[in-house]
Amino acid sequence: MPSHDINESVTYRAMTEQDVPAAHALSQALRWPHRAEDWQFVLRLGTGFVAEEAGAVIGTGLCWTQGQQASLGMIIVSSSHQGKGIGKELMRLVLEVLGDRTTLLNATPAGQPLYERLGFVATGTIHQHQGTMNAVGPVALAAGERLRPFEPRDIDAVTALANRATGMFRSELLKALLPIAETVVLERNGEAIGFSILRRFGRGHVIGPVVAPDSERAKALVAHWGAACAGSFVRVDVTGTSGLQDWLAQAGLPQVDTVVAMARNGVPQADSTLQQFALINQALC
């Protein structure tokens, strides 16, 4: 049975792929860059709900489990239906799915008070950089280090790096992401120590995740895509502690927005010797 809001004309149900065109229209109304293909990708990886009124989708909310951790996002309510508790009910539904997992989300300043009432606490910031990328020169690496294309044999090593850098279980996510993307691996004396991924998204391409031991190697992993992406639209979402903001601006990717990183039921325990400098996206983190 669908659940009902206080406004009984609004009903809630599980989201299906048939809802993607309506969800895409909602995000376009907010001027989000997501293509229908981007919606399909995130929905196939997780669980979603829609709010409906008179057969029309007026809200969405999705979540993704990653072991004992999770993330949630794509919380959208049409502008004509905001302020009626619909977003809160969509949040209740996704949090019911996630239970007591450590859960991450990225909040706008307007949404932060609601998430705080639901038990989320601020843990940092995420900075959105985008623009027409310059032809970035290569960044020097240490002796014994090199960048090379991803090979199928790298899947276990790349997954282990992603898990260590985030404290989350990212195997299923990477299995879905790698086939639709290009990946470069940072290697030291034959051992993978970092990687970055480039894929189609929104108006052009997105670089992320980027996992590396330090910011200089993260720059090298981003700069690798400079030749392929020079003159085209690129987006990168980096952590507030990345140290990449000024360098990205010089590469033609200025900061255009900042959101608040938040967590509920603790924070994932990441490896302190490794860092995720750029996200997959703000929903999947």
Backbone as a ProteinNet text record, in pm:
[ID]
protein_1_A
[PRIMARY]
MPSHDINESVTYRAMTEQDVPAAHALSQALRWPHRAEDWQFVLRLGTGFVAEEAGAVIGTGLCWTQGQQASLGMIIVSSSHQGKGIGKELMRLVLEVLGDRTTLLNATPAGQPLYERLGFVATGTIHQHQGTMNAVGPVALAAGERLRPFEPRDIDAVTALANRATGMFRSELLKALLPIAETVVLERNGEAIGFSILRRFGRGHVIGPVVAPDSERAKALVAHWGAACAGSFVRVDVTGTSGLQDWLAQAGLPQVDTVVAMARNGVPQADSTLQQFALINQALC
[TERTIARY]
84.6	0	88.2	57.2	134.9	113.4	217.1	202.8	150.6	90.8	27.2	87.1	99.3	140.7	18.2	39.7	-73.5	-168.2	-111.4	-189.7	-223.5	-345.6	-379.7	-387.6	-375	-371.1	-233.6	-134.2	1.5	26.9	73.9	107.4	253.5	306.4	447.2	458.6	553	575.9	720.2	760.6	894.7	911.7	1029.8	1061	1101.9	1061.6	1099.1	1161.8	1217.4	1279.1	1177.1	1050.8	947.1	930.2	979.9	970.1	1085.2	1185.5	1303.6	1269.6	1185.3	1155	1095.5	1004.6	944.7	1046.7	1133.5	1238.2	1335.5	1368.7	1458.2	1397.7	1267.8	1200.6	1206.2	1189.6	1199.4	1337.9	1441.2	1576.8	1607.9	1554	1574.2	1509.5	1395.3	1328.2	1413.6	1497.2	1589.6	1722.6	1735.3	1856.8	1971.8	1938.9	2042	2089.4	2216.3	2270	2241.1	2182.9	2169.5	2093.8	2151.2	2081.8	1990.5	1901.4	1819.7	1909.3	2020.2	2113.6	2176.7	2200.8	2257.5	2157.2	2030.1	1925.2	1917.5	1921.3	1913.5	2028.3	2147.2	2264.6	2247.7	2209.6	2200.1	2082.9	1973.5	1858.7	1891.5	1962.9	1997.1	2087.4	2161.9	2253.8	2188	2069.2	2012.7	1864	1804.9	1661.5	1603.9	1489.9	1430.5	1282.8	1233.8	1091	1046.3	918.2	860.1	737	711.5	585.2	500.2	371.8	280.9	158.3	106.8	-22.7	-97.4	-217.7	-300.3	-224	-142.4	-69.4	57.9	90.8	212.2	319.2	442.7	554.7	592.4	589.1	619.9	740.3	797.4	913.5	986.9	1117.1	1199.7	1295.5	1339.3	1443.3	1508.2	1641.6	1713.7	1817.8	1856.7	1963.3	2040.9	2164.9	2255.8	2329.5	2320.7	2394.5	2532.4	2631.9	2770.4	2829.3	2795.5	2831.3	2749.9	2817.4	2749.5	2742.1	2777.7	2766.4	2666.2	2630.3	2532.9	2541.4	2475.3	2458.7	2317.6	2272.2	2139.9	2145.3	2050.5	2048.5	1934.9	1943.8	1838.4	1705.1	1711.7	1590.8	1536.9	1429.3	1373	1222.7	1172.8	1029	1000.3	900.4	868.1	840.1	875.2	865.5	723.5	622.7	483.6	433.5	513.4	470.1	562.6	654	745.5	675.3	730.6	673	554.4	530.2	415.3	457.4	586.2	633.5	666.8	666	691.7	838.3	929.1	1070.4	1100.4	1038.1	1058.8	1010.9	897.8	846.9	935.4	985.6	1079	1205.2	1253.2	1369	1338.2	1218.4	1182	1185.2	1137.3	1133.3	1273.3	1364.2	1497.9	1573.8	1553.8	1621.8	1569.3	1443.6	1387.6	1458.4	1489.3	1564	1704.6	1768.2	1908.5	1928.3	1827	1837.8	1948.5	2031.9	2134.8	2270.1	2273.2	2398.8	2451.8	2582.8	2643.3	2606.3	2545.3	2488.2	2540.6	2580.2	2633.6	2535.3	2538.5	2467.4	2537.9	2507.9	2560.8	2443.4	2443.8	2326.7	2352.4	2251.3	2253.6	2230.1	2269.9	2241.7	2092.7	2006	1861.8	1814.6	1875	1832.2	1896.3	2005.4	2080.5	1997.3	1910.4	1832.8	1745.1	1681	1599.2	1684.3	1801.4	1886	1939.7	1966	2010.2	1900.8	1775.1	1665.1	1651.2	1700.5	1694.1	1818.6	1907	2022.2	2152.7	2155.9	2279.8	2361	2493.1	2582.1	2679.1	2718.3	2812	2950.2	3016.4	3150	3253	3208.8	3302.2	3227.4	3297.8	3237	3279.9	3197.8	3228	3219.5	3320.8	3327.8	3310.8	3212.2	3184.6	3263.9	3348.9	3428.4	3385.9	3369.8	3333.2	3365.1	3374.9	3401.7	3465.7	3520.8	3591.4	3736.3	3775.1	3906.3	4017.8	4125.9	4244.8	4327.2	4420.3	4515.2	4619	4594.9	4680.3	4804.3	4920	5043.1	5054.5	5134.8	5151.1	5217	5181.4	5240.1	5348.3	5464.6	5577.9	5548.8	5589.1	5575	5712.1	5713.4	5839.2	5898	6025.5	6092.2	6018	5999.5	5930.4	5780.4	5728	5583.3	5546.9	5429.6	5381.5	5229.8	5170	5027.7	5011.3	4913.1	4886.3	4737.1	4689.2	4546.2	4507.2	4384.4	4326.3	4318.1	4345.9	4331	4237.7	4168.5	4074.4	4136.5	4265.4	4331.4	4342.8	4317.9	4330.7	4207.7	4099.6	3973	3986	4053.6	4064.3	4146.7	4256.2	4341.6	4270	4200.2	4127.7	4014.6	3943.5	3836.5	3892.4	4005.2	4066.3	4106.7	4161.2	4197.9	4074.5	3965.4	3842.2	3785.5	3788.4	3737.6	3820.4	3951.5	4039.1	4022.5	4010	4003.8	3874	3766.7	3635.6	3585.5	3640.1	3586	3453.4	3422.8	3296.9	3327	3226	3240.1	3190.7	3283.8	3249.9	3258	3262.4	3280.9	3170.2	3044.1	2933.8	2925.2	2952.3	2946.7	3052.1	3175.3	3281.3	3258.2	3200.6	3169.3	3073	2983.8	2890.1	2952.9	3043	3100.3	3210.1	3298.3	3415.7	3381.9	3279.4	3251.7	3200.8	3151.5	3097.1	3189.9	3314.3	3407.1	3545.7	3633.2	3775.6	3846.4	3948	4017.7	4167.3	4237.7	4383.3	4431.2	4536	4590.7	4726.7	4748.6	4879.3	4952.1	5070.1	5144.5	5280.8	5321.8	5456.7	5526.5	5632.6	5708.3	5616.5	5520.7	5431.2	5309.7	5295.8	5181	5088.2	4959.2	4861	4848.4	4865.6	4854.1	4749.9	4684.9	4581.8	4515	4406.3	4337.2	4243.6	4203	4097.8	4013.3	3887.5	3789.1	3726.2	3709.1	3644.6	3524.3	3409.2	3290.9	3201.7	3110.4	3010.2	2914.4	2877.2	2780.9	2731.4	2600.3	2544.5	2585.1	2643.3	2676.9	2805.2	2879.7	3007	3061.2	3169.2	3232.6	3251.2	3264	3298.1	3421.3	3511.6	3629	3604.1	3601.5	3580.3	3522.9	3560.8	3644.4	3791.6	3861.7	4007	4059.9	4138	4194.9	4346.2	4413.6	4558.8	4613.6	4745.2	4806	4815.8	4824.9	4841.4	4793.8	4791.5	4732.5	4813.6	4946.8	5026.3	4996.5	4982.5	4947.9	4803.4	4716	4578.4	4578.3	4660.9	4672	4717.5	4813.4	4861.5	4750.5	4667	4556.9	4449	4427.3	4331.8	4393.5	4520.1	4587	4597.2	4598	4603.4	4493	4377.6	4263.3	4265.1	4364.7	4368.1	4370.6	4450.7	4460.3	4328.1	4265.3	4139.1	4025.3	4028.3	3915.2	3938.4	4056.4	4085.3	3982.3	3924.8	3825.1	3684.4	3664.7	3531	3489	3359.5	3304.2	3333.7	3388.2	3427.9	3382.2	3339.9	3302.3	3385.7	3425	3494.5	3439.5	3397.8	3351.1	3457.1	3522.4	3633.7	3599.6	3669.5	3649.5	3712.3	3662.4	3715.4	3859	3908.5	4046.9	4137	4088.1	4163.9	4289.8	4285.8	4397	4406.3	4300.7	4303.5	4232	4165.5	4076.1	4146.1	4256.9	4326.3	4380.5	4435.9	4491.6	4382.8	4266.1	4155.1	4108.9	4103.9	4064.3	4161.4	4291.1	4390.1	4373.9	4316.9	4293.4	4164.5	4099.5	3975	3850.3	3864.9	3752.3	3731.4	3672.2	3651.5	3546.1	3551.9	3449	3319.9	3208.9	3079.7	2977.8	3006	2909.5	2979.4	2920.5	2968.5	2849.6	2860.8	2757.9	2821.8	2735.5	2781.8	2778.1	2892.4	2898	2844.8	2753.2	2690.2	2689.5	2682.1	2680.2	2585.8	2533.2	2441.8	2488.8	2477.8	2525.5	2676.1	2750.1	2895.6	2946.9	3077.3	3140.4	3220.2	3232.6	3313	3458.4	3521.5	3660.3	3753.8	3802.4	3889.9	4035	4116.8	4260.6	4326.8	4398.5	4457.7	4571.9	4622.5	4732.5	4683.6	4551.6	4493.2	4373.8	4341	4229.1	4152.1	4018.6	3937.5	3927.8	3996.2	4002.5	3880.6	3829.2	3711.2	3609	3481.1	3372.2	3331.8	3257.7	3188.1	3084.3	2996.7	2907.8	2853.9	2775	2732.7	2628.7	2567.9	2472.7	2542.5	2621	2690.6	2811.2	2864.3	2980.9	3108.4
-119.3	0	124.4	225.5	348.8	418.6	487.2	563.5	702.1	768.7	898.3	1005.5	1124.5	1241.2	1297.5	1399.5	1468.9	1517.4	1565.5	1600.4	1470.1	1422.4	1290.3	1282.4	1394.2	1388.7	1346.9	1344.3	1305	1162.5	1076.7	939.8	912.9	806.7	772.6	626	598.7	460.4	445.9	319.3	292	350.6	401.7	457.2	345.9	356.6	261.1	335.7	261.7	325.7	403.1	365	438.6	581.1	605.3	738.6	830.4	776.5	856.2	981.9	976.2	1101.8	1209.1	1170.4	1269.1	1321.3	1232.4	1275.9	1369.9	1336.7	1422	1560.9	1566	1695.2	1776.1	1709.1	1779.6	1841.5	1764.2	1816	1926.5	1916.3	2023.2	2153.9	2142.2	2262.6	2334.8	2257.9	2316.1	2354.8	2331.5	2360.6	2271.3	2149.6	2050.3	1998.9	1957.6	1919.5	1775.6	1694.6	1551.2	1520.3	1430	1375.6	1262.1	1219.1	1101.8	981.6	969.9	858.8	862.9	983.8	997.2	951.1	981.7	932.3	779.7	723.3	578.2	510.7	567.3	509.5	505.2	618.5	620.9	536.6	531.4	452	303.3	257.2	114.9	70.6	164.6	131.3	132.9	192.8	212.5	188.9	251.7	243	383.6	399.5	531.5	532.6	650.6	671.3	796.2	797.5	917.1	957.9	1087.3	1141.8	1175	1139	1161.8	1238.5	1319.4	1383.5	1379.2	1324.1	1312.3	1244.2	1143.4	1066.9	1131.1	1250.4	1320	1311.1	1283.6	1278	1420	1446.9	1581.6	1582.3	1463.9	1457.6	1326.1	1327.5	1207.1	1203.9	1083.5	1063.8	929.8	923.2	799.1	773.8	647.7	611.9	493.3	479.4	376	315.3	184.5	116.7	77.8	95.4	59.9	-9.3	-138.4	-211.6	-160	-133.4	-77.3	74.5	129	272	295.5	420.3	452.6	600.9	637.5	778.8	799.1	922	951.2	1083.9	1100.5	1222.9	1223.1	1314.9	1334.2	1362.8	1433.3	1473.6	1598.7	1583.5	1693.7	1701.9	1821.8	1846.8	1962.9	1947.1	2052.8	2183.3	2293.3	2423.6	2453.9	2406.4	2435.3	2350.7	2253.3	2165.6	2172.4	2267.1	2277.3	2337.2	2305.6	2356.4	2277	2156.9	2074.5	1944.7	1933.5	1813.3	1698.5	1721.8	1612.9	1570.3	1666.7	1632.6	1555.3	1594.1	1524.4	1379.8	1355.9	1219.7	1136.2	1194.7	1121.7	1085.1	1176.3	1146.5	1033.8	1034.5	927.7	791.8	788	661.6	609.1	696.7	647.1	611.6	686.4	653.7	523.4	492.7	364.3	248.8	266	164.3	148.3	258.3	256	213.4	226.9	182.5	254.2	176.6	238.3	250	236	254	396.7	410.5	541.8	597.6	715.1	767.7	907.8	928.8	1057	1126.5	1258.1	1337.8	1471.8	1541.7	1676.2	1771.7	1872.8	1958.6	2101	2160.7	2305	2373.4	2499.4	2570.6	2570.3	2575.6	2576.7	2443.4	2333.5	2201.9	2157.4	2222.5	2177.6	2170.3	2268.6	2258.2	2133.2	2094.7	1973.4	1852	1842.7	1726.1	1721.5	1837.7	1840.4	1787.3	1820.5	1769.3	1617.7	1562.4	1417.7	1345.7	1417.8	1354.5	1367	1441.6	1461.3	1575	1560.1	1665.6	1703.2	1829.3	1877	1818.8	1772.7	1714.4	1784.6	1874.4	1942.4	2010.9	2039.4	2103.5	2032.2	2047.5	1999.8	2119.5	2135.9	2250	2203.1	2259.8	2225.8	2318.3	2259.3	2333	2290	2384.2	2348.2	2461.9	2425	2524	2456.9	2539.4	2489.1	2464.2	2339.1	2300.8	2346.4	2397.5	2434	2310	2325.2	2218	2216	2138.1	2135.5	2050.8	2105.1	2029	1918.7	1815.5	1705.1	1752.7	1688.2	1716.3	1612.3	1658.1	1568.2	1467.3	1344.7	1237.9	1199	1128.5	1083.9	968.5	942.1	830.2	700.4	618.6	491.3	500	622.7	640.7	670.2	625.4	654.5	644.1	706.2	692.9	599.2	510.9	419.7	390.8	347.7	314.9	199	204.4	94.3	-30.9	-144.9	-274.8	-359.8	-456.9	-539.2	-600.8	-633.4	-694.5	-597.6	-468.5	-367.8	-356.5	-426.6	-403.2	-421.5	-525.4	-548.5	-439.2	-398.7	-296.1	-161.2	-125.7	1.7	2	-109.4	-118.4	-105	-170.4	-161.1	-17.4	54.2	194.8	279.1	256.6	332.8	305.5	178.7	143.5	209.2	204	262	413.2	478.4	624.7	679.5	600.1	648.1	581.3	463.6	386.5	322.2	313	255.9	135.9	50.2	-68.3	-32.7	-12	47.2	-52	-181.3	-280.6	-275.9	-280.6	-284.4	-154.1	-45.2	83.8	91.5	49.9	56.9	-41.8	-157.7	-253.3	-192.2	-106.2	-39.2	80.9	149.1	273.2	250.2	156.6	139.2	109.9	29	-0.1	120.5	223.2	338.6	459.1	435.6	545.5	510.1	610	589.1	606.1	524.2	525.7	524.2	604.1	602	562.8	481	429.7	493.6	536.7	585	467.6	439.1	320.5	360.6	296.9	317.1	181.7	166.2	40.6	-80.1	-63.9	-174.1	-188.8	-104.9	-112.9	6.6	-19.9	87.2	163.8	297.7	380.6	491.1	497.7	597.6	575.4	647.6	638.3	757.8	782	879.3	830.7	875.9	829.3	949.5	936.9	1038	974.5	1042.2	988	1102	1069	1163.8	1194.1	1320.8	1361.2	1500.2	1519.7	1652.7	1718.2	1836.5	1917.8	1873.7	1782.3	1742	1617.4	1636.5	1525.8	1562.6	1459.4	1478.6	1394.5	1451.3	1377.9	1341.2	1213.2	1165.8	1024.8	943.6	983.1	997	1072.4	1082.9	1041.2	935.7	882.2	884	941.2	954.2	968.7	949.3	967.6	1113.1	1207.7	1347.9	1436.2	1567.3	1659	1669.2	1658.6	1666.6	1549.7	1432.5	1317.1	1326.3	1386.4	1409.5	1504.4	1608.7	1699.8	1624.9	1535	1457.3	1372.6	1317.7	1233.1	1314.2	1437.6	1524.6	1578.1	1621.3	1678.7	1578.7	1450.5	1347.7	1365.6	1414	1427.5	1560.5	1645	1777.3	1774.2	1684.4	1679.2	1637.4	1535.7	1484.3	1583.9	1662.4	1748.4	1896.2	1932.6	2074	2132.8	2245.1	2312	2260.3	2160.2	2106.3	2129.9	2112.5	2139.9	2023.7	2056.6	1955.5	2001	1904.2	1929.8	1840.3	1895.3	1820.6	1867.5	1773.4	1805.2	1759.1	1854.6	1821.4	1852.2	1785.3	1808.9	1941.8	1996.6	2122.8	2113.5	1991.3	1971.7	1925.7	1930.2	1875	1954.9	2086.9	2171	2193.3	2158.8	2168.2	2291.3	2368.7	2472.7	2574.6	2630.8	2732	2671.9	2552.5	2485.2	2455.7	2411.5	2384.2	2511.9	2622.5	2749.8	2788.4	2766.6	2795.8	2704.1	2585.5	2490.1	2519.6	2631	2668.4	2617.9	2566.1	2507.8	2584.5	2702.3	2781	2718.5	2755.1	2709.9	2785.2	2710	2772.5	2749.8	2658.4	2631.6	2556.6	2564.2	2490.6	2430.6	2304.9	2239.8	2188	2153.6	2104.8	1952.6	1890.4	1745.2	1711.4	1613.3	1577.8	1425.8	1382	1238.6	1210.6	1090.4	1044.3	907.8	882.4	756.6	740.9	847.4	841.7	878.1	860.8	886.7	762.8	735.1	620.5	636.5	523.8	526.5	503.3	612.1	604.4	585	539	521.3	659.3	696.7	830.4	850	742.1	754.7	772.8	778.5	787.3	880.9	948.9	1043.7	1039.9	1051.7	1075.2	1226.3	1277.4	1421.2	1471.8	1391.4	1428.9	1317.5	1355.3	1260.9	1196.9	1085.5	1031.5	1133.4	1169.1	1284.5	1314	1418.6	1460.4	1367.8	1280.5	1184.3	1056.7	998	873.5	897.7	1021.2	1064.1	991.1
0	0	0	-80.9	-75.7	56.4	104	227.9	192.4	289.5	264.9	352.3	297.8	373.3	444.3	527.6	589.1	479.5	370.5	252.5	181	194.7	145.2	-6.2	-74.9	-220.5	-271.8	-182.3	-219.3	-171.6	-261.4	-225.9	-258.9	-198.3	-213	-252.6	-341.2	-384.5	-431.7	-453.8	-503.3	-643.4	-669.6	-800.4	-895.5	-1022	-1125.2	-1242.8	-1337.2	-1453.4	-1536.5	-1525.4	-1597.9	-1545.4	-1423	-1363.5	-1404.3	-1473.6	-1506.1	-1585.7	-1690.6	-1762	-1671.9	-1581	-1490.4	-1390.8	-1340.1	-1247.6	-1317.4	-1441.4	-1519.6	-1537.7	-1563.5	-1579.5	-1450.4	-1335.3	-1207.2	-1189.5	-1220	-1202.3	-1302.7	-1424.1	-1521.3	-1474.9	-1408.4	-1358.1	-1254.5	-1183.6	-1086.2	-1148.7	-1281	-1355.8	-1313.3	-1265.9	-1242.3	-1378	-1388.8	-1519.4	-1561	-1474	-1498.5	-1627.5	-1706.2	-1822.6	-1776.9	-1864.2	-1832.5	-1805.3	-1880.3	-1859.4	-1720.1	-1668.5	-1534	-1429.3	-1449.9	-1360.5	-1365.7	-1483.8	-1496.7	-1423.1	-1433.9	-1368.4	-1217.4	-1156.7	-1010.3	-960.4	-1037	-993.4	-994.8	-1096.8	-1106.3	-992.8	-935.1	-826.6	-689.3	-678.8	-545.8	-537.4	-437.8	-410.4	-415	-480.5	-490.9	-458.4	-425.7	-399.8	-474.6	-511.9	-571.7	-492.7	-492.4	-442	-563.4	-556.8	-668.3	-623.4	-712.9	-692.6	-825.4	-821.7	-942.2	-1056	-1020.1	-1120.1	-1170.2	-1121	-1164.6	-1056.7	-1098	-1003.9	-964.3	-833.6	-783.9	-689.2	-663.5	-575	-590	-558.2	-564.4	-445.9	-411.5	-311.4	-332.8	-335.2	-361	-253.1	-239.7	-147	-201.5	-151	-199.7	-80.4	-63.8	42.6	-9.2	76.7	44.3	166.5	181.9	301.9	419.1	528.8	645.7	639.3	525.9	503.2	389.9	371	267.4	234.8	126.5	93.5	41.8	43.9	-11	-84.5	-176.3	-254.3	-353.7	-449.6	-549.4	-481.1	-367.2	-296	-363.5	-437.7	-515	-488.1	-468.5	-461.9	-556.5	-640.7	-736.7	-662.7	-726.5	-660.4	-614.3	-686.8	-651	-534.8	-489.7	-380.6	-259.2	-257.5	-145.2	-24	94.6	217.9	268.2	211.9	251.7	319.9	355.8	423.6	331	200	105.5	111.1	116.6	127.2	253.9	363.4	491.4	482.3	415.6	402.9	312.1	204.7	118.9	196.8	280.1	364.2	460.7	519.6	612.5	543.4	420	346.3	317.4	272.7	241.6	369.8	477.2	602.3	661.5	636.1	680.5	610.1	482.3	407.6	464.3	499.3	540	684.5	768.3	907	981.7	1052.6	1137.1	1067.3	934.5	862.8	879.2	879.6	868	730.7	727.6	603.3	574.9	449.5	405.2	312.8	314.5	214.6	202.9	94.4	73.6	63.4	149.1	167.4	122.6	61.3	39.2	174.1	188.1	313.1	347.2	245	271.1	327.2	282	327.5	457.4	497	614.4	742.5	773.1	897.5	904.2	793	792.6	823.7	760.6	781.4	924.6	981.9	1121.7	1213.7	1184.8	1267.3	1254.7	1145.5	1123.4	1173.5	1242	1304	1228.8	1118.9	1044.4	1105.8	1100.2	1148.9	1036.9	1033.7	932.7	957.9	851.7	863.7	775.4	689.3	600.2	487.7	380.8	265.3	136.9	33.5	-100.4	-195	-278.8	-368.4	-512.8	-579.6	-719.3	-810.2	-893.9	-991.1	-1130	-1219.4	-1355.5	-1451.1	-1578	-1680.7	-1800.4	-1890	-2007.5	-1969.1	-1972.5	-1920	-2012.8	-1952.9	-2028.2	-2060.4	-2150.9	-2180.1	-2068.7	-1966.1	-1847	-1875.9	-1840.5	-1858.3	-1755.2	-1782.8	-1687.3	-1558.4	-1449.5	-1318.6	-1292.3	-1250.6	-1230.1	-1118.8	-1142	-1044.4	-990.8	-878.8	-818.7	-899	-875.1	-941.1	-910.2	-1013	-995.7	-1009.6	-1031	-1045	-1190	-1231	-1365.8	-1368.3	-1468.5	-1496.1	-1615.4	-1605.8	-1717.1	-1723.3	-1839.9	-1850.8	-1760.4	-1712.7	-1634.8	-1720.2	-1658.8	-1722.6	-1637	-1697.6	-1618.7	-1494.5	-1500.8	-1384.3	-1266.7	-1289.3	-1183.4	-1094.5	-1127.7	-1058	-907.4	-862.4	-718.1	-650.3	-715.2	-655.8	-650	-757.2	-759.6	-657.2	-647.5	-547.4	-406.3	-379.7	-246.4	-215.2	-314.8	-293.9	-263.3	-339.3	-316.6	-178.1	-135.9	-3.1	106.9	92.4	194.3	202.9	88.6	86.3	141.9	136.1	180	307.1	341.4	452.7	418.8	288.1	242.1	152.7	133.4	49.4	-90.1	-184.4	-312.9	-429.8	-400.3	-505.8	-610.2	-567.2	-663	-741.8	-676.4	-743.1	-853.5	-822.3	-921.8	-1035.8	-1006.1	-1112.4	-1213.7	-1166.9	-1257.6	-1324.8	-1256.3	-1307	-1410.2	-1385.5	-1471.7	-1618	-1647.5	-1788.6	-1868.7	-1802.1	-1875.4	-1865.9	-1825.9	-1800.8	-1852.5	-1850.3	-1874.2	-1739.7	-1717.1	-1588.3	-1609.5	-1528.8	-1529.8	-1390.4	-1386.4	-1260.6	-1234.8	-1111.6	-1067.7	-1003.8	-1055.5	-1013.7	-959.1	-851	-796.7	-790.5	-867.5	-871.3	-890.2	-979.8	-1013.9	-925.3	-821.8	-730.2	-751	-765.2	-779.6	-649.5	-656.5	-535.4	-551.8	-668.3	-690.2	-824.3	-847.8	-976	-991.9	-1115.6	-1142.5	-1258.2	-1259.1	-1356.5	-1426.9	-1557.4	-1640.4	-1708.3	-1703.3	-1770.3	-1818.1	-1909.1	-1952.5	-1838.1	-1827.3	-1725.1	-1759.8	-1749.4	-1765.7	-1896	-1886.3	-2003.9	-2072.5	-2012.9	-2072.2	-2004.8	-1927.9	-1857.3	-1709.5	-1628.2	-1487.5	-1457.8	-1378.6	-1330.7	-1184.9	-1156.9	-1021	-1020.8	-924.9	-811.7	-849.5	-766.6	-773.3	-636.3	-635.3	-511	-522.6	-423.6	-428.2	-286.5	-270.8	-137.8	-95.1	-192.1	-155.8	-271.3	-247.7	-344.7	-473.3	-466.9	-589.2	-681.6	-626.1	-709.4	-757.9	-676.3	-721.8	-841.8	-838.2	-952	-1076.9	-1060.6	-1174.8	-1234.3	-1149.5	-1196.4	-1266.8	-1224.5	-1293.4	-1422.1	-1414.7	-1531	-1645.5	-1613.9	-1718.3	-1821.2	-1776.7	-1867.1	-1943	-1915.6	-1976.5	-2128	-2186.4	-2332.1	-2394.5	-2336	-2392.1	-2374.3	-2265.3	-2230.5	-2260.1	-2308.2	-2333.8	-2429.5	-2387.7	-2469.9	-2451.5	-2364.7	-2341.4	-2196.1	-2171	-2038.5	-1944.5	-1828	-1729.4	-1591.7	-1511.6	-1372.6	-1281	-1166.1	-1061.4	-927.4	-842.6	-707.6	-608.7	-540.5	-452.2	-307.3	-217.6	-75.1	-35.6	74.9	124.4	170.3	193.7	237.7	123.3	-0.2	-113	-144.9	-123.5	-162.7	-312.3	-386	-531.3	-586.7	-502.5	-552.3	-641.7	-598.2	-677.9	-806.4	-798	-915.4	-1017.8	-971.9	-1064	-1133.5	-1059.6	-1120.5	-1231.6	-1210	-1312.2	-1433.7	-1409.8	-1519	-1594.1	-1560.7	-1627.6	-1559.7	-1437.4	-1364.6	-1233.7	-1238.5	-1116.5	-1025.6	-900	-805.4	-833.2	-844.2	-872.8	-761.9	-669	-562.6	-450.7	-331.5	-215.1	-143	-103.7	-22.7	105.2	200.9	330.4	331.7	356.5	373.1	511.7	517.7	644.6	661.8	787.2	817.2	932.6	932.9	1037.7	1085.6	1214.7	1274.2	1257.5	1285.1	1277.5	1140.2	1120.6	991.6	951.4	822	778.3	822.6	852.4	898.5	780.4	723.3	607.1	650.3	555.9	576.2	570.4	674.1	680.5	580.9	519.7	424.1	280.8	263.4	130.7	139	29.3	32.9	-97.8	-87.7	-205.6	-223.1	-324.1	-346.7	-422.3	-515.5	-592.6	-583.1	-573.4	-555.9	-688.3	-678.2	-796.1	-839.9	-749.2	-760.8	-622.1	-608.3	-474.9	-413.3	-491	-435.7	-390.7	-480.4	-448.1	-358.5	-359.1	-279.5	-322.9
[MASK]
+++++++++++++++++++++++++++++++++++++++++++++++++++++++++++++++++++++++++++++++++++++++++++++++++++++++++++++++++++++++++++++++++++++++++++++++++++++++++++++++++++++++++++++++++++++++++++++++++++++++++++++++++++++++++++++++++++++++++++++++++++++++++++++++++++++++++++++++++++++++++++++

